[in-house]
Each structure stands twice: as structure tokens, then as C-alpha cells.
Amino acid sequence: MSATSSRVRELLPHATDWRPFHVGADLTAGLMVGLVALPLALGFGASSGLGAGAGLVTAIVAGAVAAVFGGSRVQVSGPTGAMTVVLVPIVASHGADGVLVVGLMAGVVLLALGYVGAGRFIRYVPVPVVEGFTLGIAAIIALQQLPAALGVRPEGEKVLAQAAHAIAAWADHPAWAPVGIAAAVTAGVLLMARLRPGLPWSLIAVVVATIANSAAGLGAAPIGDIPSGLPMPHVPTVPVGDLGGLVLPAVAVAALAALESLLSATVADAMSVGRRHHPDRELVGQGLANLAAPLFGGIPATAAIARTAVNVRSGATSRLAALSHSVVLLVVVLAAARWVGEIPLAALAGVLVATAVQMVRVSSVAALMRATRGDAAVLAVTAVATVAVDLVTAVIVGLVVAGFFALRQTALAARLDEVPLEDGVDDTRHEDEERSLLDQHIVAYRMEGPLFFAAAHDFLLELSAVSDVRVVVLRMSRVSTIDATGASVLADTVARLEGRGISVLLSGLQPRHERVLRELGVHDRLAHDAHSFATTPEAIAHARMHVARAQHAHEAHPA
């Protein structure tokens, strides 16, 4: 019970979560993120099928809960594009209440993942995957802004299709005002952030663009009317018979929320200086956020890289920034909808394009592209898959490709060499000893590195090719790993050699490897007790005795 209580306390908020913080910087960052999050929340809510209001509620409620209970001090949560793709078929199959119940179930799954410590597995995601993911997300953010920057309505589900349609629609009826506003905001933010990085240039650029659009009558489309007020909390329900069909969607939503949130937190760590995020607490925070949002009619939420990046770039220092972003959205809902509705969508598009550019660390990407072919391939494949497919698929593909190159490198480390039997002996003695063994039709091989599925095939081909010998001694003291495939291939190789009348002796087999061979049922096929030795000299002595007995038997009973 004490261990459980200690674990729960570890995952709950601490007083140190709020230190250090700078009120001015955090409130400014929260205001900027709130303005950026507003159209995104409305758009993602509408595209999910539950309406723009659901997206806004999600950003307010889930954003506040995750800010307090999450594991990152600069993470911003809310509705995201990746999540809406998962939700659309759920709405079609189970209706709005089905989505809300899925959110509640996903929240429970996330809480369980955080409690058991699943967040630590994010550390096993290779750096090229994270960088490729970040590069892909930056490209998606920029592409998503094309419709608003060109002054056309977005159409299509995939970001590439939306961008292509936006360009075609603009070419038919060019509108230069939104293009000019978006370009000016993007250039202004990027340029001034380099010259005077301490000022909230994103906010300044949005204010200037809004005033210019209204005063000069440029005609760029504003955000427009937004819903006001929050609904009363209620517990969504679905027929008991439908719950079974919601389990897999809930697991998928939880997996996406966990993956996107932890990767977003990792990216935020790379963009900021200071304490690292707590992965398990991040899962708990997202779980609580997804338990709270559906009670107010909100859709499942996750950490949002675009908003998190804006938060960091706007100077956020603590959770106060993410929390104030939710307060800003709440104020907008209750009091300031009319004024915020005048902000040109093109201005917000310019802010997000600038954010996307700032997300990409050119030096890091260039270094990975130059490092090895494997790193370059993993980065490129992950980035392309993120844009062309979706986030989860991209990370899975990136991990598979990274795993392939890692296994390839590990397999290349496996060696099977005919080497001198003892270290520290002069070369002349080595040559005499090896020549003596060969004269007796005995050969000794030292195996080094891992013997696993990626290296086992080459091992089989090389060892099975030995000829003109009667005894093979396998020196296994330097084998680092044996898996099921490696053990089976070793057994098959021994069987092939013995089928050709060649005896196989093992020396230096480590206890942990012997245990693996026994558990897999192949130890007896490899060598009986008389053919396994603790040291190589013992194995060589037995090999000589074996050859001598064979020669004596041959002389006594010639063919």
C-alpha cells in the first residue's frame, strides 16, 4: 500500500512545478498561444464531426487540466488534426456520445499507462525518428496554412490534397490581400525574432495585421463568429451493447494521445532549456484531461506540437503559460468574441508558418543527414510518412527502419574467426600450434558478438563450409547474445557437421547462454556433456584424444 501511495504522490502535481516562472513572459505566451489555438480549436472541432464548439471546449478544459497535471512545464494540449482523423469514423458509427465515451475510456487507459511507467519507453525512440517526426510536423503545419494564407476555403481530408486544392482555387481567383498579410507576418516574426528575440513579435504582428486589415479595408477574411459559453457538465452514455465496439477505438485514441504527447514533450525539451519532462506524469495529465473534456462535450485531446512550439517561442517559462492559454480562450468565449473575430485568418497562418520554420533545427537535421546512411534514411522516411500518411504510421515506419539499420549494424559485429588459441604467445608459437592442429584435422573458431536472427544465416553458411577436418572447436566465451533463431541455427550447423562425420566441441559457453539453449530445447542437440568444456585447452585436449581414437579405430578396422 505504501508503494502504491508513493507512486500516486510521484505522479501528482508538486509545488516545484511552478518554479521558476515569470508572470509577464508566461501571460504573454499564453495570450499568443490562445490566439493561435482559437481557429485551430474551432477547425478541429468542426472536422471531428462534433462541431466547432466541441473543439473550443476541448482546448479550454483539456488544456487547463493537462497544464496542471501533465509532465511538461511548457506543453500545450487540446484538439489536434491527427486525433480528428481517428474520431471521424467513430462519429459515423457511434454518434457524438460514442466519441465522448471513447474519450473517457481513453483517459482511463492513459492513467493506467502512466501508473505502470509506460512513459519511459519513449526514450527508446531514436533521435532520427524524433527529428524526422518534427520535420514532418513542421511541413504539415506550413501546408495546413495554405488555404488561410491564400484566402480560400480548405477542402479534402489529407493535408497534401488541401494544399493542392488551395493553390488551384487561388490560381483561378487570385486574392492578394491574404497572401500579403501572411507573408508579412511570417517575415516579420522570423526577422524580428532574430534581431530582438526578447519581444513577443508574434502577438505584435497579429495586432498590426488586424489593424491594417480593418483600417485599410484589405478584405482578408477574419475568424468570424465563434460560439459563446460553456455547456453544463454531464456524463455521456451509450447502450451497454455498444461498449464492446468502443474498446479498440479507445485504445487507438489512447495510443495516439500517448505517442503524440510524449513526442511533443520531447520536441519541447529540445526547443527549451531547463528541466526535462516527466513522461509518466505526462500520460497521467493527458488521461485526466481526456476524462474531463468529454464531461463538457469536448473531444479527445492530446498535446499539440504547433501550440507547444508557439508557447516556447513566445517565451513561456512555466505551466502558467499553458494554463493562461485556456483562460484566454475562456475569456474569448465569455466576453471578447467580437474583437477576436476580427483577426485575419491569414495573420494566424503567418504566425504558424513562422513557427513551423522555427521548429526545424537545421544544424541537427544536417548533422543527422551526414552522420550515416541509416540515420539519413530514418529521418527522411519518418518525415515523408508523417506528411503523406499520419503520425502513428510515420513513427512506426521510422522505428521499423531504424530497427533494420540497428540490426544490420549489430549483425555486422558478429564474427567467426579462426584465431590463435592463447593470448600473450609469440607469433612463431601460434603458427606452430595452429599448424599442429591442422595436421591433426582439428580447427578452432572463436565466435564474437551477438548470435541472433540477423547474423545467424551468415554464420551457418561460413561454418558449414569447413572441410578436411575431423573436429571443430567453437570458442563461445565472447558471444554476447544468443536468441532463439541463433540457437536453432547453431544446432542445425552442428547437426550438419556431425552428419559429415565432423565432431563439434563447445568451449567457454556462458551459463546464461547455456540456460537459453536448454530452455529452447536445443542444448542436447548441440553437445552432450562430453562435448562441452569450460576452457579451450580442455576442448583441444579432448579433440586430440578423439582424433587419436578415430585413427586407431581406422587402423584396426581399415575399409
LINTAFEN-V239905 format. One record per residue. RES is the residue in three letters. D_FIRST is the distance of its C-alpha to the first C-alpha in Angstrom with 1 decimal. Layout:
RES&D_FIRST ; RES&D_FIRST
This chain:
MET&0.0 ; SER&3.8 ; ALA&5.4 ; THR&5.1 ; SER&6.2 ; SER&8.5 ; ARG&9.8 ; VAL&10.6 ; ARG&12.3 ; GLU&14.2 ; LEU&15.6 ; LEU&16.7 ; PRO&20.1 ; HIS&21.0 ; ALA&24.1 ; THR&25.5 ; ASP&25.8 ; TRP&29.0 ; ARG&30.6 ; PRO&33.3 ; PHE&35.1 ; HIS&38.8 ; VAL&39.5 ; GLY&42.9 ; ALA&42.0 ; ASP&38.8 ; LEU&40.7 ; THR&43.6 ; ALA&41.4 ; GLY&39.6 ; LEU&43.0 ; MET&44.3 ; VAL&41.4 ; GLY&41.6 ; LEU&45.3 ; VAL&44.7 ; ALA&41.8 ; LEU&43.9 ; PRO&46.3 ; LEU&43.7 ; ALA&41.4 ; LEU&44.4 ; GLY&45.6 ; PHE&42.4 ; GLY&41.7 ; ALA&45.2 ; SER&45.0 ; SER&41.8 ; GLY&43.7 ; LEU&41.9 ; GLY&44.3 ; ALA&44.5 ; GLY&42.6 ; ALA&39.5 ; GLY&39.5 ; LEU&40.0 ; VAL&37.2 ; THR&34.9 ; ALA&36.0 ; ILE&35.3 ; VAL&32.0 ; ALA&30.3 ; GLY&31.9 ; ALA&30.5 ; VAL&26.9 ; ALA&26.8 ; ALA&28.5 ; VAL&25.7 ; PHE&22.6 ; GLY&24.1 ; GLY&24.0 ; SER&27.7 ; ARG&29.6 ; VAL&32.8 ; GLN&31.9 ; VAL&33.6 ; SER&32.5 ; GLY&34.4 ; PRO&36.5 ; THR&37.9 ; GLY&40.8 ; ALA&38.8 ; MET&36.5 ; THR&39.5 ; VAL&41.0 ; VAL&38.0 ; LEU&38.1 ; VAL&41.8 ; PRO&41.8 ; ILE&38.8 ; VAL&40.9 ; ALA&43.8 ; SER&41.9 ; HIS&39.6 ; GLY&40.9 ; ALA&39.4 ; ASP&36.6 ; GLY&35.7 ; VAL&35.1 ; LEU&33.0 ; VAL&30.8 ; VAL&30.6 ; GLY&29.4 ; LEU&26.6 ; MET&25.6 ; ALA&25.9 ; GLY&23.7 ; VAL&20.8 ; VAL&21.6 ; LEU&21.7 ; LEU&18.3 ; ALA&16.9 ; LEU&19.1 ; GLY&17.9 ; TYR&14.2 ; VAL&15.0 ; GLY&17.4 ; ALA&20.7 ; GLY&22.4 ; ARG&23.1 ; PHE&25.6 ; ILE&28.0 ; ARG&28.9 ; TYR&30.6 ; VAL&33.1 ; PRO&36.3 ; VAL&38.1 ; PRO&41.1 ; VAL&39.1 ; VAL&37.6 ; GLU&41.1 ; GLY&42.8 ; PHE&40.3 ; THR&41.0 ; LEU&44.7 ; GLY&44.6 ; ILE&42.7 ; ALA&45.3 ; ALA&48.1 ; ILE&46.6 ; ILE&46.2 ; ALA&49.8 ; LEU&51.1 ; GLN&49.4 ; GLN&51.4 ; LEU&54.7 ; PRO&55.4 ; ALA&54.7 ; ALA&56.6 ; LEU&59.6 ; GLY&59.6 ; VAL&59.1 ; ARG&56.6 ; PRO&54.0 ; GLU&54.4 ; GLY&52.6 ; GLU&49.0 ; LYS&49.0 ; VAL&49.4 ; LEU&52.4 ; ALA&54.1 ; GLN&53.6 ; ALA&55.0 ; ALA&58.0 ; HIS&58.7 ; ALA&58.5 ; ILE&61.0 ; ALA&63.4 ; ALA&63.2 ; TRP&63.9 ; ALA&66.8 ; ASP&68.4 ; HIS&68.1 ; PRO&67.3 ; ALA&65.7 ; TRP&65.9 ; ALA&64.2 ; PRO&60.6 ; VAL&61.3 ; GLY&62.6 ; ILE&59.8 ; ALA&57.1 ; ALA&59.0 ; ALA&59.6 ; VAL&56.0 ; THR&54.8 ; ALA&57.4 ; GLY&56.9 ; VAL&53.1 ; LEU&53.4 ; LEU&56.4 ; MET&55.4 ; ALA&51.8 ; ARG&53.5 ; LEU&56.0 ; ARG&53.8 ; PRO&50.1 ; GLY&48.8 ; LEU&50.1 ; PRO&48.6 ; TRP&51.4 ; SER&49.7 ; LEU&49.8 ; ILE&53.3 ; ALA&54.6 ; VAL&53.2 ; VAL&54.8 ; VAL&58.1 ; ALA&58.2 ; THR&57.5 ; ILE&60.3 ; ALA&62.7 ; ASN&62.1 ; SER&62.8 ; ALA&65.6 ; ALA&67.5 ; GLY&67.0 ; LEU&65.7 ; GLY&64.4 ; ALA&61.1 ; ALA&58.7 ; PRO&56.1 ; ILE&52.6 ; GLY&54.1 ; ASP&52.6 ; ILE&48.9 ; PRO&47.0 ; SER&46.0 ; GLY&43.1 ; LEU&39.6 ; PRO&39.0 ; MET&36.9 ; PRO&33.4 ; HIS&33.1 ; VAL&30.9 ; PRO&32.9 ; THR&33.4 ; VAL&35.0 ; PRO&36.1 ; VAL&33.4 ; GLY&35.7 ; ASP&35.5 ; LEU&31.8 ; GLY&32.1 ; GLY&34.7 ; LEU&32.5 ; VAL&29.6 ; LEU&31.6 ; PRO&32.9 ; ALA&29.4 ; VAL&28.2 ; ALA&31.4 ; VAL&30.9 ; ALA&27.3 ; ALA&28.7 ; LEU&31.5 ; ALA&29.5 ; ALA&27.1 ; LEU&30.1 ; GLU&32.3 ; SER&29.8 ; LEU&28.7 ; LEU&32.3 ; SER&33.4 ; ALA&31.0 ; THR&32.3 ; VAL&35.8 ; ALA&35.0 ; ASP&33.8 ; ALA&37.1 ; MET&39.1 ; SER&37.5 ; VAL&37.0 ; GLY&33.8 ; ARG&30.1 ; ARG&29.0 ; HIS&26.8 ; HIS&23.1 ; PRO&23.2 ; ASP&19.7 ; ARG&20.0 ; GLU&23.4 ; LEU&22.1 ; VAL&19.7 ; GLY&22.6 ; GLN&24.9 ; GLY&22.6 ; LEU&22.5 ; ALA&26.2 ; ASN&26.9 ; LEU&25.1 ; ALA&27.1 ; ALA&30.6 ; PRO&31.3 ; LEU&30.8 ; PHE&33.9 ; GLY&35.8 ; GLY&34.9 ; ILE&34.8 ; PRO&32.0 ; ALA&31.8 ; THR&31.1 ; ALA&32.0 ; ALA&35.7 ; ILE&37.4 ; ALA&40.7 ; ARG&39.2 ; THR&36.9 ; ALA&40.0 ; VAL&41.9 ; ASN&39.2 ; VAL&39.2 ; ARG&43.0 ; SER&43.4 ; GLY&41.7 ; ALA&38.2 ; THR&36.0 ; SER&32.8 ; ARG&30.9 ; LEU&33.5 ; ALA&36.0 ; ALA&34.0 ; LEU&33.0 ; SER&36.7 ; HIS&37.8 ; SER&36.1 ; VAL&37.8 ; VAL&41.1 ; LEU&40.9 ; LEU&40.0 ; VAL&43.0 ; VAL&45.1 ; VAL&44.2 ; LEU&44.9 ; ALA&47.8 ; ALA&49.2 ; ALA&49.6 ; ARG&53.4 ; TRP&53.6 ; VAL&51.0 ; GLY&52.7 ; GLU&55.7 ; ILE&54.0 ; PRO&55.7 ; LEU&53.5 ; ALA&55.5 ; ALA&54.2 ; LEU&50.6 ; ALA&51.5 ; GLY&53.0 ; VAL&49.9 ; LEU&47.8 ; VAL&50.4 ; ALA&50.3 ; THR&46.5 ; ALA&46.8 ; VAL&49.2 ; GLN&47.0 ; MET&44.0 ; VAL&46.0 ; ARG&46.0 ; VAL&49.3 ; SER&49.1 ; SER&45.8 ; VAL&47.2 ; ALA&50.4 ; ALA&48.7 ; LEU&46.7 ; MET&49.9 ; ARG&51.7 ; ALA&49.0 ; THR&49.2 ; ARG&50.5 ; GLY&47.0 ; ASP&45.4 ; ALA&48.3 ; ALA&48.1 ; VAL&44.3 ; LEU&44.8 ; ALA&47.8 ; VAL&46.4 ; THR&43.2 ; ALA&45.2 ; VAL&47.7 ; ALA&45.2 ; THR&43.3 ; VAL&46.6 ; ALA&48.1 ; VAL&45.1 ; ASP&41.7 ; LEU&38.7 ; VAL&36.5 ; THR&39.5 ; ALA&40.6 ; VAL&37.3 ; ILE&37.2 ; VAL&40.8 ; GLY&40.3 ; LEU&37.5 ; VAL&39.7 ; VAL&42.7 ; ALA&40.7 ; GLY&39.3 ; PHE&42.9 ; PHE&44.2 ; ALA&41.3 ; LEU&42.0 ; ARG&45.7 ; GLN&45.3 ; THR&43.1 ; ALA&45.5 ; LEU&48.4 ; ALA&46.7 ; ALA&47.0 ; ARG&50.2 ; LEU&52.3 ; ASP&54.9 ; GLU&57.6 ; VAL&57.1 ; PRO&58.4 ; LEU&56.7 ; GLU&56.1 ; ASP&55.5 ; GLY&57.7 ; VAL&60.9 ; ASP&64.0 ; ASP&65.0 ; THR&68.1 ; ARG&66.1 ; HIS&63.6 ; GLU&66.5 ; ASP&68.1 ; GLU&64.9 ; GLU&64.1 ; ARG&67.8 ; SER&67.7 ; LEU&64.7 ; LEU&66.3 ; ASP&69.5 ; GLN&67.4 ; HIS&65.9 ; ILE&62.4 ; VAL&60.3 ; ALA&56.9 ; TYR&54.5 ; ARG&51.5 ; MET&48.8 ; GLU&46.8 ; GLY&43.9 ; PRO&41.9 ; LEU&43.2 ; PHE&41.6 ; PHE&43.0 ; ALA&44.6 ; ALA&46.6 ; ALA&47.1 ; HIS&50.2 ; ASP&52.2 ; PHE&51.2 ; LEU&52.6 ; LEU&55.9 ; GLU&56.4 ; LEU&55.8 ; SER&57.5 ; ALA&60.7 ; VAL&61.4 ; SER&64.7 ; ASP&67.1 ; VAL&64.4 ; ARG&63.4 ; VAL&60.1 ; VAL&57.3 ; VAL&54.7 ; LEU&51.5 ; ARG&49.9 ; MET&46.2 ; SER&44.6 ; ARG&44.4 ; VAL&42.8 ; SER&39.6 ; THR&38.3 ; ILE&39.2 ; ASP&38.0 ; ALA&39.0 ; THR&42.2 ; GLY&43.2 ; ALA&42.7 ; SER&44.8 ; VAL&47.5 ; LEU&47.7 ; ALA&48.1 ; ASP&50.7 ; THR&52.6 ; VAL&52.7 ; ALA&54.1 ; ARG&56.7 ; LEU&57.9 ; GLU&58.1 ; GLY&59.9 ; ARG&62.5 ; GLY&62.8 ; ILE&60.7 ; SER&58.1 ; VAL&54.8 ; LEU&53.0 ; LEU&49.6 ; SER&48.8 ; GLY&45.8 ; LEU&43.3 ; GLN&39.8 ; PRO&37.4 ; ARG&34.9 ; HIS&37.8 ; GLU&39.1 ; ARG&35.8 ; VAL&36.0 ; LEU&39.6 ; ARG&38.7 ; GLU&35.8 ; LEU&38.2 ; GLY&40.9 ; VAL&43.4 ; HIS&43.5 ; ASP&46.2 ; ARG&48.3 ; LEU&48.1 ; ALA&49.3 ; HIS&49.5 ; ASP&48.8 ; ALA&52.3 ; HIS&51.9 ; SER&48.7 ; PHE&49.1 ; ALA&47.0 ; THR&49.7 ; THR&52.5 ; PRO&55.3 ; GLU&54.3 ; ALA&54.4 ; ILE&57.8 ; ALA&59.2 ; HIS&58.2 ; ALA&59.6 ; ARG&63.0 ; MET&63.1 ; HIS&62.3 ; VAL&65.2 ; ALA&67.5 ; ARG&66.9 ; ALA&67.4 ; GLN&70.7 ; HIS&71.8 ; ALA&71.1 ; HIS&73.0 ; GLU&76.0 ; ALA&76.1 ; HIS&75.9 ; PRO&77.4 ; ALA&77.4
